[in-house]
């Protein structure tokens, strides 16, 4: 679902910081070779994520859902000089492509890419995070939130993608994924441990600050 007219979206992207040659190449290769390429953050959302990361200046980032690595590259721009980004994805087939683009971006030493089930990996991580980005299977959004909330430093941030789910969150008779997103949004809204704002960028970003 497109939330903005095509011409208006083009105008917005024309007045947004250029994504650069590595991300442009990654975008093209993802659309050429990978199933469901719309899962890629893309130019506008990628630059929004980058800007948020630059503002937060995180020492440690956790990303749940790597896909082809576009959002990780964007988020990594905001890391402190000694910072690290840890990204987890279940899809082993994409690892060579992801690794290649992290190297092209000069981030192979700063991004730690783990292939596996995030529900099993996160509890074993003895780290505190300044920023968490959730962009994986929608049915587990609430579970991911529960796993990371106590690992996020006070004043740290959690950002969740696809919280509008192509507008299905306001339609009758939601499917299972939509129900999971709606339950997650309601959960966040009711949780006193965070303050939140739902930003209608692309498919919706829920930005949460741990208080």
N, C-alpha and C positions, 0 to 999 in steps of 0.2 A: 504493500500500500504506500502510495506517495502522499505525504502530508502537505507538501507545498507544490504550487505550479512549477513546471519544469523551468520556465524562464526565470522565475524568482529564485529558484534554487541555484541556477547558473550564475545569477547576479551575486548571490551570497558567496558562492565559492570564488568568484572573481575578486571579491573584496575580503578574502581570507588568506592568511599567510600561505605561500606556496608549500606544497608537501615535499618537494625536493625529488631528485632523480631516483633514489633508492626506493622510496615509497611508491612513486609512480610506476616503476618497473614491477614492484611487488603487486600492486593493484592489477596491472595488465596480466601478469602471469597467473594470478589467482583466478581472474575471470576466464582465462584461456584454458586452464588445466584442472581446476578444482571444482568439485560439486558444490552447489549452494554458495556461489561466490558472494551473494548479498550479505553473508555473515561477516564479511570484511567491514571494518569500521569505516574506511573510506576517508576522503579528503576532509570534509567539514568536521565530522565527529572526531576524526583523528587529531585535528588541530585543537578542538575543544578539550580533548583529553590531555594533549600536550600542554595547553595553557593552564589547565587545572593543576597538573603536575608541577609546572614551573612555579605556580603560586604557592603550592604546598611545600615544595623543596624536600621531598621525602628522602630519608636515608634508606628505607627498605620498603619495597613494593611487592605485593602479591597479586598476581593475575591468575584468575581461574577461567581457563578457556583461551588457549593460545591461537587457535586456528592457524593462519599462515604467518603470524607474527607482526602484523601491521600495527595493532594497538600497543603491543609491547615496545616497539621501536619509538612510538610517539610518547608513551609514558616515561620511557627511560631518559628522555631529554631533560626532565625535571629533577633527576636524581642529584644528590649532593656529590661532590667529587669522589667520595669513598663509598657511595651508595650502590646497592644491588637490587635487581628486579628478579623475582622468582616467578616463573610462569609454568602452569600445569595444564596438560591436555591429554585426553584419552587416546587420541588418534596418532598411532605410531607411524602411519604412512606419510604424514606430512613433515616428519622430523627432518629429513634431508633438506627440504625446501626452507623450512624455518631456520635451520642452522646456517644455511648459505646466506640468507638475508640478514641474519644477525651479524655475520662476518662482514658482509658488504657495508653494513651500517657502522662497523667498527665497534660493535657492542658485545662481541663474543665473550669478553672477560667480565662483563657487567650484568649480563642476563644469564640466569641459570634456568635451563629448560628441562623440565621433568615430564616424562611420558608415564601416565598411569591414572588411577582413579583418585581424584582430588579428595573424595570423602575419606579415603584411607590415608592419603599422604598428609593432609593438613594437620590432623591430630598429632603427627609425629614431628612436626616442625617446631623447633624450640627457638622461635623468633618473635619479635614484636614488630608490627607493621605500622607505618605512617599512612599508607594508602593501600587499599584493596580494590581491585577491579573484578567484578563478577560478570562473566559473559559466557556461560556454559549452558548445560541442559537446564531448561526452565523448571522442570519438575523438582529440582533440588535447590532452587534459589533460597528457600527458607532454611534448608539444611546448611548451605554454605554460610549464610548469615550467622546462624547459631555457632558454627565452627570457628568463625573468624572474630566475632565481636569481642571476645576476651583476649584476643591476640593483637587487637588494634590499640595503639597508645591513646591515652586521653588527649583529645584534640585532633586525633587522626581521622581519616576519611575512608568511607566505603562508597564506591560508585557501582551501580548495577545497570546494565544495558538492557534494552528491549522491554522496558516496563510498560510500554503502551501496546506492544504486541500487535502492530499493524492496526491499531484502533479497536481490536477485538475486546478489550477490557470494558468497553461500554455497550457491547452488543448482547442481545439475549442469547440464551442457550450456548454458553461458552464451552469449548472443548477442554480437554484435560490440561493442556499446556497453558491455555488462557486462565483456567481456574487456578493453576499454580502461581502464575504471575499476579493475579488479583489477590490471592492469599498472601503473597509476599508483600505487595504494596500495603495491604491492610496491616500486616504484622509490623512493618517499619513505622507506619503512621502511629501505631499504638505503643511503640517501644520508647520508654522514657530515657533510655540510654543514649538515644541519638536524636538530633534535630535534622530535618530532611526537607529537601525541595525536589520536586519532580520537574525536570527541565525537558520541554518538548523538542529536543534536538534529535533529528532522524527518527528512530523508533522509541525514543524516550530514555533519558538517563535519570535514575534516582540517585541523588547525591546526599550522602548522610555524613554528619559530623558527630563523632563520639564525644559526649559532654561529660 
